[in-house]
Amino acid sequence: MEKQTLPNSTLILVFGILSILGCCCYGVLGLIFGIVALVLAKKAAALYTESPELYDGYNNVKTGKILALIGVILSAIYLIFVVIMFATIGYDGYMEMIQEQMGQY
């Protein structure tokens, strides 16, 4: 009997990678992709533990889950940083800081 690929195993891996890359978008996209990847990974892991002899591709699920965890943590840290930055100096202060940095280059 031929093994089937776990449903969404490649998608979990891609979303895990996108969660790390999404950290740069103020943390919001990273959180979204990371949380979706973690939910899909939980479902795929439950399916795999029921009958591991039927499915292949569990390495993609494990790798995607690890990447998603890293992406969620980094995105949450960056999002908290941005919220604190806007709360303390405001949007105008943030834009002045960016313009000063651009002027240096």
N, C-alpha and C positions, 0 to 999 in steps of 0.2 A: 504494500500500500504506500502510495506516494504522500509525503508530508506536505501539508498546506502551509502557506505563509500566514503568520498571525495577522489578523485584521489590523490595519492602521500602524503596523510596526515601522514602516518607512516614514509615515506622517509624524509619528511620535519623535523620531530622530530629527526630522526637519524642523518641527516645532521647538525641540530642545535647542537646536542651533540658532533658530530665530529668536528665542527668548534671550540668549546671550547678546546677540546683535541688537535686539530691541532695547537694551539698556540705554543706548544713546538717545533714544526718543523720550527723554524725561522719565524713563522707567515704566511708562504706561503700556507700551506694546510688549515689552519684555514680560511684564506681569501677565498680560492676557495670553500670550503664546505659552508661557511657562505653566500656567494653571491648566490650560487646555491639555497640554502635553502630559501633565501629571494625572489628570483624570483619565485620559485615554490609556496611559500606561498602567494605571490601577486595574482597569477593565481587561486589558490584554494580559496582565500578569495573572489575574484570576482565571481567565480562560485557559492559560497555559498550565497552571497548576492543576486544573481539573484533569487534563489529559495531555501530558507533555509529549507523548509518542505521536500525536497527530499533527503537531505544529512545529514550524521552523521559524527562525527569525527573532528568537527571544533576546539575542545579543543586541539587536537594534533597539529593542524596548528598554533594556537595562541602560544602554548608553544614552538614549534619549531622556530617560528619567533622571540620570545624573546631570546631564546638561541642563535640563529644565530646572532642577533644584538650584544649580549654580546661577542660572539666569534669573530665577525668582528672587534669590537672595540679593544679587547685584542690583536688580531693578528696584527692589524694595528700599535698599540703602540709598540709591540715587534719587528715588522719588521722595524719600524723607528729607534728603539734603536739599532738594529743590523747594519743597514746601517750607522748610526752615529758612532758606535763602529769601524766598518771596515774603515770608512773614516778617523777617527782620529788616531787610533793606527795601523791599517793595519792587515793583516792576520797573519803575524809573531808575532806581539805583542799579538794578540788574542790567538794564540796557546801557547805562553809563559805564559800568564795569566792562561790558563787552566792547563798547566803542573804544575805551582806553586800551584794551588788549589788542584790538585790531589796529589801532594807531601805532602801536609799538612794532608791528610787523610791516 
